[in-house]
């Protein structure tokens, strides 16, 4: 772990998959509903409802392309800015002649700046709150980027997106699923 690091995210694939659920609230809600169908834990239905009963899928969605292994966004430019300012450190794990895994480290300065930005602009706290849900979903799925990729490919709309095409919204499909599950549970919105 680099000096001054306070947190780590292991693997670019994991980072890409977490980023996808943050950038696509409709897919996040859809997965919360899938977990609700399995566990019947009411808070999952409520969380999905909070997302889908609002305009969050329409207002907060930031498109990504589907690449060979799912949702993808080139990370070099945004990470280079964070690394240059000492907010994030990248430490590739090299095996043989190639990078086997990229690890990303949040520095103490990065944490301080993030907290300062949220204090100055409280509306940005949404990202931290939403990320807690994304990470909890990911941790329940499995700690590897591969496990997350497999889960994301279970959604037909995602899997059927053409290579290098923008992944489309499933907000209508997710809202229908929410309505069906609420009716089944006798819950009114």
C-alpha positions as CSV (number, residue, x, y, z in Angstrom):
1,X,0.0,0.0,0.0
2,X,1.5,3.4,-1.0
3,X,2.4,5.8,1.8
4,X,-0.5,8.0,2.8
5,X,-3.2,5.6,1.5
6,X,-6.3,5.3,3.6
7,X,-8.4,2.9,1.4
8,X,-8.0,0.6,-1.5
9,X,-10.2,-0.6,-4.4
10,X,-8.7,-3.8,-5.9
11,X,-9.1,-4.3,-9.6
12,X,-10.1,-2.2,-12.6
13,X,-13.0,-4.6,-13.4
14,X,-14.5,-4.1,-10.0
15,X,-14.1,-0.3,-10.3
16,X,-15.9,-0.4,-13.7
17,X,-18.7,-2.5,-12.4
18,X,-19.3,-0.4,-9.3
19,X,-19.2,2.7,-11.5
20,X,-21.9,1.2,-13.8
21,X,-24.4,0.8,-10.9
22,X,-23.6,4.3,-9.7
23,X,-24.2,5.7,-13.2
24,X,-27.3,3.7,-14.0
25,X,-29.7,4.0,-11.0
26,X,-32.3,2.0,-13.0
27,X,-30.0,-1.1,-13.1
28,X,-29.1,-0.6,-9.5
29,X,-32.8,-0.6,-8.5
30,X,-33.4,-3.6,-10.8
31,X,-30.7,-5.6,-8.9
32,X,-32.1,-4.5,-5.5
33,X,-35.4,-5.9,-6.7
34,X,-33.7,-9.2,-7.7
35,X,-32.2,-9.5,-4.2
36,X,-35.6,-8.7,-2.7
37,X,-37.2,-11.5,-4.7
38,X,-34.7,-13.9,-3.2
39,X,-34.5,-12.6,0.4
40,X,-37.9,-10.8,0.8
41,X,-36.1,-8.2,2.9
42,X,-38.4,-5.2,2.8
43,X,-35.7,-2.6,2.9
44,X,-34.5,-3.7,-0.5
45,X,-38.0,-3.1,-2.0
46,X,-38.0,0.3,-0.2
47,X,-34.6,1.3,-1.6
48,X,-35.6,0.3,-5.1
49,X,-38.8,2.3,-4.7
50,X,-36.9,5.4,-3.5
51,X,-34.9,5.3,-6.7
52,X,-37.7,4.4,-9.2
53,X,-40.4,6.6,-7.7
54,X,-38.2,9.6,-8.4
55,X,-36.7,10.9,-11.6
56,X,-33.3,9.6,-10.5
57,X,-32.9,7.2,-13.4
58,X,-33.6,10.0,-15.9
59,X,-31.6,12.8,-14.1
60,X,-28.6,10.9,-12.7
61,X,-27.9,8.5,-15.4
62,X,-24.5,8.9,-17.1
63,X,-24.1,6.6,-20.1
64,X,-21.4,4.0,-20.6
65,X,-20.4,1.9,-23.5
66,X,-20.6,-1.9,-23.5
67,X,-17.1,-3.3,-24.3
68,X,-15.8,-6.8,-24.5
69,X,-16.4,-7.5,-20.8
70,X,-19.3,-5.2,-20.1
71,X,-19.7,-1.6,-19.1
72,X,-16.6,0.3,-19.7
73,X,-15.2,3.8,-19.4
74,X,-11.6,4.7,-20.2
75,X,-10.1,5.7,-16.8
76,X,-6.7,7.1,-17.8
77,X,-7.8,10.8,-18.1
78,X,-9.9,11.1,-14.9
79,X,-7.5,9.1,-12.8
80,X,-4.4,11.0,-14.1
81,X,-5.9,14.2,-12.8
82,X,-6.6,12.6,-9.4
83,X,-3.1,11.0,-9.3
84,X,-1.4,14.3,-10.3
85,X,-3.0,16.1,-7.4
86,X,-2.1,13.4,-4.9
87,X,-5.7,12.4,-4.3
88,X,-5.5,8.9,-5.6
89,X,-2.6,6.5,-6.2
90,X,-2.6,3.6,-8.7
91,X,-0.4,0.6,-8.1
92,X,-0.4,-2.0,-10.8
93,X,0.2,-5.6,-9.9
94,X,2.5,-6.9,-12.6
95,X,2.8,-10.6,-13.4
96,X,5.0,-11.8,-16.2
97,X,4.9,-9.2,-19.0
98,X,1.5,-7.6,-18.3
99,X,-0.5,-5.9,-15.6
100,X,-2.5,-8.5,-13.8
101,X,-4.6,-6.1,-11.8
102,X,-4.7,-2.4,-11.1
103,X,-5.2,-1.3,-7.5
104,X,-6.5,2.1,-6.7
105,X,-5.7,3.8,-3.4
106,X,-7.5,6.8,-1.8
107,X,-4.9,9.0,-0.1
108,X,-5.4,10.9,3.1
109,X,-5.4,14.1,1.1
110,X,-8.0,12.6,-1.3
111,X,-10.3,11.8,1.6
112,X,-9.8,15.3,3.1
113,X,-10.6,17.0,-0.2
114,X,-13.7,14.8,-0.8
115,X,-15.1,15.6,2.7
116,X,-14.4,19.3,2.1
117,X,-16.2,19.3,-1.2
118,X,-19.2,17.6,0.3
119,X,-19.2,20.1,3.2
120,X,-19.1,23.0,0.7
121,X,-21.7,21.4,-1.7
122,X,-24.0,19.2,0.4
123,X,-26.0,18.0,-2.6
124,X,-22.9,16.0,-3.6
125,X,-23.4,13.8,-0.6
126,X,-25.9,11.8,-2.8
127,X,-22.9,10.2,-4.5
128,X,-21.4,8.9,-1.2
129,X,-24.8,7.7,0.0
130,X,-25.6,5.9,-3.3
131,X,-22.1,4.4,-3.3
132,X,-22.7,2.8,0.0
133,X,-25.7,0.9,-1.5
134,X,-23.6,0.0,-4.6
135,X,-20.8,-1.4,-2.5
136,X,-23.2,-3.4,-0.3
137,X,-24.8,-4.9,-3.4
138,X,-21.4,-5.7,-4.8
139,X,-20.2,-7.2,-1.5
140,X,-23.3,-9.4,-1.4
141,X,-22.6,-10.5,-5.0
142,X,-19.0,-11.4,-4.5
143,X,-15.8,-9.5,-4.1
144,X,-14.4,-9.9,-7.6
145,X,-15.0,-7.8,-10.6
146,X,-15.7,-11.1,-12.5
147,X,-18.6,-11.9,-10.1
148,X,-20.1,-8.5,-10.7
149,X,-19.7,-8.7,-14.5
150,X,-21.5,-12.1,-14.5
151,X,-24.4,-10.6,-12.5
152,X,-24.7,-7.6,-14.7
153,X,-24.8,-9.8,-17.8
154,X,-27.9,-11.6,-16.4
155,X,-30.0,-8.6,-17.4
156,X,-30.9,-9.2,-21.0
157,X,-31.0,-5.5,-22.0
158,X,-27.4,-5.2,-20.8
159,X,-26.2,-8.4,-22.4
160,X,-27.9,-7.7,-25.7
161,X,-26.3,-4.2,-26.1
162,X,-23.9,-4.3,-29.0
163,X,-20.2,-4.0,-28.7
164,X,-19.2,-0.3,-28.4
165,X,-22.8,0.8,-28.1
166,X,-24.2,2.9,-25.3
167,X,-26.0,0.8,-22.7
168,X,-29.7,1.9,-22.6
169,X,-32.0,2.6,-19.7
170,X,-34.2,-0.1,-18.2
171,X,-36.2,2.4,-16.1
172,X,-39.6,1.4,-17.5
173,X,-38.8,-2.3,-17.1
174,X,-37.5,-1.7,-13.5
175,X,-40.6,0.3,-12.6
176,X,-42.9,-2.4,-13.9
177,X,-41.0,-5.0,-11.8
178,X,-41.3,-2.7,-8.8
179,X,-45.1,-2.4,-9.3
180,X,-45.5,-6.1,-9.7
181,X,-43.6,-6.9,-6.6
182,X,-45.4,-4.2,-4.6
183,X,-48.8,-5.7,-5.8
184,X,-47.6,-9.2,-4.8
185,X,-46.5,-7.9,-1.4
186,X,-49.7,-5.8,-0.9
187,X,-47.7,-2.6,-0.7
188,X,-49.0,0.6,-2.2
189,X,-46.5,3.2,-3.4
